[in-house]
Amino acid sequence: ARIAGDIYFHTAGVIRDALAVGDFRPVGELDLFDVEYWSLEQAKLSLGKSSAGPLARRIAFVTGAASGIGRATAERFAELGAHVCLADFDAERLAQAAAELTAKHRAQITSTPCDVRSDADVRRAIATAVDAFGGLDLVVSNAGTAPSGLLHQAEGEQALLASLDVNLIGHQRVARAATELFLAQGIGGCLLFNASKSAFNQGPEFGPYAVAKAGVVALMKQYAVDLGSAQIRTG
């Protein structure tokens, strides 16, 4: 919109100046062709394409992005040309990560605090990405915790309930909010869930984590089945 507005502003100026001394009419199609395929213009366009990256013009939203896998994912997406909104529960570490990535990638980065245990917080965070960049193409649902405990003990069961809220329902909250936006946009989208090998190969006393992550794998498959026809991919 800014580019179109800039072109409109300068075109209006040209028309005004031309009318002050005579008349105005646009150049013909053959002249436009000569400009479009002028060798120097083509060289400039070719250079822009090669440096933009495969995710140029894509908008990504990454939870748990203040550190670890989430931060590395956000940084890699930015390196590939995407505009990225970092979201995390830890506001202090998030601000640091966002500052570091902004120093490298400038206007490609924005950030917002987000607690995936809150539906309202998730929706507000995704709205922040949309307000900053104009839409959404990629979502990496990564935020999570790693609780442990024995499921046959009271403490382990409490750890499981807390884990399910973050490590399973948290992913559902993010996926649902993102999917509603994808469907409204009507251009497909991509949902990526961070599961774990623990979903398939449990470790001792790691049930609260493993059970929730097994649910994430099922969640991912269900979204794939339900939304593939809308060009929404999951993984």
C-alpha positions as CSV (number, residue, x, y, z in Angstrom):
1,A,0.0,0.0,0.0
2,R,2.9,2.4,0.8
3,I,4.5,1.6,-2.6
4,A,1.2,2.1,-4.5
5,G,0.6,5.4,-2.6
6,D,4.1,6.6,-3.4
7,I,3.6,5.8,-7.1
8,Y,0.2,7.5,-7.1
9,F,1.7,10.7,-5.5
10,H,4.5,11.0,-8.0
11,T,2.2,10.2,-10.9
12,A,-0.2,12.9,-9.9
13,G,2.7,15.4,-9.8
14,V,3.8,14.4,-13.3
15,I,0.2,14.8,-14.6
16,R,-0.1,18.2,-12.9
17,D,3.2,19.5,-14.3
18,A,2.4,18.2,-17.8
19,L,-1.0,19.9,-17.8
20,A,0.6,23.2,-16.8
21,V,2.4,23.3,-20.1
22,G,0.3,21.2,-22.4
23,D,-1.3,17.8,-22.2
24,F,-0.7,14.3,-20.6
25,R,-1.1,10.8,-21.9
26,P,0.5,7.6,-20.8
27,V,3.1,5.9,-23.0
28,G,2.1,3.1,-25.3
29,E,2.4,-0.6,-24.7
30,L,5.5,-1.0,-26.9
31,D,7.3,1.7,-24.9
32,L,6.2,0.0,-21.6
33,F,7.6,-3.2,-22.9
34,D,10.9,-1.6,-23.7
35,V,11.2,-0.2,-20.2
36,E,10.1,-3.5,-18.5
37,Y,12.6,-5.6,-20.4
38,W,15.4,-3.1,-20.5
39,S,18.5,-5.1,-19.7
40,L,19.5,-3.0,-16.7
41,E,15.9,-3.2,-15.3
42,Q,16.0,-7.0,-15.7
43,A,19.4,-7.2,-14.0
44,K,18.0,-5.2,-11.0
45,L,14.9,-7.5,-10.7
46,S,17.0,-10.6,-10.9
47,L,19.3,-9.4,-8.1
48,G,16.3,-8.6,-6.0
49,K,14.8,-12.1,-6.5
50,S,18.1,-13.9,-5.6
51,S,18.6,-11.9,-2.4
52,A,15.0,-12.0,-1.1
53,G,15.0,-15.7,0.0
54,P,12.4,-18.4,-0.4
55,L,10.2,-17.1,2.4
56,A,10.1,-13.5,1.1
57,R,6.6,-11.9,1.4
58,R,5.6,-14.6,4.0
59,I,4.5,-13.8,7.5
60,A,5.3,-16.1,10.4
61,F,4.2,-16.4,14.0
62,V,6.4,-18.4,16.4
63,T,5.5,-19.2,20.0
64,G,8.1,-19.9,22.6
65,A,10.4,-17.7,20.5
66,A,12.5,-16.1,23.3
67,S,15.0,-19.0,23.4
68,G,15.9,-22.5,22.2
69,I,14.1,-24.0,19.2
70,G,11.6,-21.2,18.9
71,R,14.3,-18.5,18.7
72,A,16.4,-20.5,16.3
73,T,13.3,-21.1,14.1
74,A,12.4,-17.4,14.1
75,E,15.9,-16.4,13.2
76,R,16.1,-19.0,10.3
77,F,12.7,-17.8,9.0
78,A,14.0,-14.2,8.9
79,E,17.2,-15.3,7.2
80,L,15.0,-16.9,4.5
81,G,13.2,-13.6,4.0
82,A,10.0,-14.0,6.2
83,H,8.6,-11.3,8.4
84,V,8.4,-12.9,11.9
85,C,6.4,-12.2,15.0
86,L,8.1,-13.6,18.1
87,A,5.8,-14.6,21.0
88,D,6.8,-15.8,24.4
89,F,5.6,-16.0,28.1
90,D,9.0,-14.6,29.3
91,A,8.7,-10.9,28.4
92,E,12.3,-10.0,29.4
93,R,13.9,-12.7,27.4
94,L,11.6,-12.1,24.5
95,A,12.6,-8.4,24.4
96,Q,16.2,-9.4,24.3
97,A,15.7,-11.9,21.5
98,A,13.6,-9.5,19.5
99,A,16.3,-6.8,19.9
100,E,19.0,-9.1,18.7
101,L,17.0,-10.2,15.6
102,T,15.9,-6.7,14.8
103,A,19.5,-5.6,14.7
104,K,20.1,-8.1,12.0
105,H,16.8,-8.1,10.1
106,R,15.3,-4.7,11.0
107,A,11.6,-4.3,9.9
108,Q,11.2,-8.1,9.4
109,I,10.8,-8.6,13.2
110,T,8.2,-7.8,15.7
111,S,7.3,-9.4,19.1
112,T,4.6,-9.7,21.7
113,P,4.3,-11.4,25.1
114,C,1.9,-14.4,24.9
115,D,0.7,-17.0,27.4
116,V,-0.6,-20.0,25.5
117,R,-2.7,-20.9,28.5
118,S,-5.0,-18.0,27.7
119,D,-7.2,-18.0,24.7
120,A,-7.5,-14.2,24.8
121,D,-3.7,-13.8,25.0
122,V,-3.2,-16.1,22.0
123,R,-5.7,-14.2,19.9
124,R,-4.3,-10.8,20.9
125,A,-0.7,-12.0,20.0
126,I,-1.8,-13.2,16.5
127,A,-3.6,-10.0,16.0
128,T,-0.4,-8.2,16.8
129,A,1.3,-10.1,13.9
130,V,-1.5,-9.2,11.5
131,D,-1.5,-5.5,12.5
132,A,2.3,-5.4,12.0
133,F,2.6,-7.2,8.7
134,G,-0.9,-7.5,7.2
135,G,-1.7,-11.2,7.5
136,L,-0.4,-14.6,8.4
137,D,1.1,-17.5,6.4
138,L,3.1,-19.7,8.8
139,V,2.6,-20.6,12.4
140,V,5.1,-22.5,14.5
141,S,3.3,-23.7,17.7
142,N,6.4,-24.3,19.8
143,A,5.8,-23.0,23.4
144,G,5.9,-25.7,26.1
145,T,7.3,-27.0,29.3
146,A,9.0,-30.2,30.3
147,P,7.4,-31.5,33.6
148,S,8.2,-34.9,35.1
149,G,6.5,-37.1,37.6
150,L,4.9,-40.5,38.2
151,L,1.4,-40.7,36.9
152,H,0.3,-43.1,39.6
153,Q,1.1,-40.5,42.3
154,A,-0.9,-37.4,43.1
155,E,2.0,-35.1,42.3
156,G,2.5,-36.7,38.9
157,E,-1.2,-36.4,38.1
158,Q,-1.1,-32.7,38.9
159,A,1.9,-32.3,36.7
160,L,0.0,-34.0,33.9
161,L,-3.0,-31.7,34.2
162,A,-0.7,-28.6,34.1
163,S,1.2,-30.1,31.2
164,L,-1.9,-30.8,29.2
165,D,-2.9,-27.2,29.5
166,V,0.4,-25.9,28.1
167,N,1.7,-28.8,26.0
168,L,-1.5,-29.8,24.3
169,I,-4.4,-27.4,24.8
170,G,-1.9,-24.5,24.3
171,H,-1.2,-25.9,20.8
172,Q,-4.9,-26.2,20.2
173,R,-5.5,-22.5,21.2
174,V,-2.8,-21.4,18.8
175,A,-4.0,-23.7,16.0
176,R,-7.6,-22.7,16.3
177,A,-6.9,-18.9,16.3
178,A,-4.5,-19.3,13.3
179,T,-6.9,-21.5,11.4
180,E,-9.8,-19.1,11.7
181,L,-7.5,-16.4,10.2
182,F,-6.3,-18.7,7.4
183,L,-9.9,-19.5,6.5
184,A,-10.8,-15.8,6.5
185,Q,-7.9,-15.0,4.2
186,G,-8.8,-17.8,1.9
187,I,-5.2,-18.4,0.7
188,G,-4.2,-21.5,2.7
189,G,-1.5,-21.5,5.3
190,C,0.9,-23.7,7.3
191,L,0.7,-25.0,10.9
192,L,3.8,-26.5,12.4
193,F,3.7,-28.2,15.8
194,N,6.7,-28.9,18.0
195,A,6.0,-32.4,19.3
196,S,8.8,-34.7,20.7
197,K,10.3,-38.1,20.3
198,S,8.7,-38.7,23.8
199,A,5.4,-39.0,22.0
200,F,6.6,-42.3,20.6
201,N,9.3,-43.4,23.1
202,Q,8.5,-42.5,26.7
203,G,11.2,-42.1,29.3
204,P,11.0,-43.0,33.0
205,E,9.0,-40.5,35.1
206,F,8.4,-38.3,32.1
207,G,4.7,-39.2,31.7
208,P,3.3,-35.7,32.2
209,Y,5.3,-34.5,29.2
210,A,5.1,-37.6,27.0
211,V,1.3,-38.0,27.2
212,A,0.7,-34.4,26.3
213,K,3.1,-34.6,23.3
214,A,1.4,-37.8,22.1
215,G,-1.7,-35.7,22.0
216,V,0.1,-33.0,19.9
217,V,0.9,-35.6,17.2
218,A,-2.8,-36.6,17.1
219,L,-3.8,-32.9,17.0
220,M,-1.5,-32.3,14.1
221,K,-2.9,-35.2,12.1
222,Q,-6.5,-34.1,12.8
223,Y,-5.9,-30.6,11.5
224,A,-4.3,-32.1,8.4
225,V,-7.3,-34.3,7.8
226,D,-9.9,-31.6,8.4
227,L,-8.1,-28.7,6.6
228,G,-6.2,-30.1,3.7
229,S,-9.0,-29.2,1.4
230,A,-8.6,-25.6,2.3
231,Q,-4.9,-25.7,1.4
232,I,-3.9,-25.5,5.1
233,R,-0.9,-27.8,5.6
234,T,0.2,-29.2,9.0
235,G,3.3,-30.8,10.3
